[in-house]
Amino acid sequence: MRKLIAMLAICGVLIGYIVIAATIGSKIAHAPIWLQTVFYIIAGIGWALPIMPIMWWAERGGKS
């Protein structure tokens, strides 16, 4: 049951993250290329940060 909840949470977080990243990406479409590059590198790596605690909770049961 814990893994099912984690899977649904991860899907929700990813959908929200994608919407936010796409919205910001569309707003910086006319920005200098270096700024776009920095944004897309950060956005490409940044999705893992909110996912890691969910995965930790699902695998280890939230125990210390």
C-alpha angles and dihedrals in degrees: 000000000000092000092050091053090047092050092053091046092050091050090050093048092048093049091051092045092050092050092050094045092047092049093051091043092055091050093054094045091111095041121108114288093244090058092049090049093051091047094050093047091052093043091047093055099030097073090074095063098071092038097055097070091049091051091046090052093048095049102038100029094239091285121143 
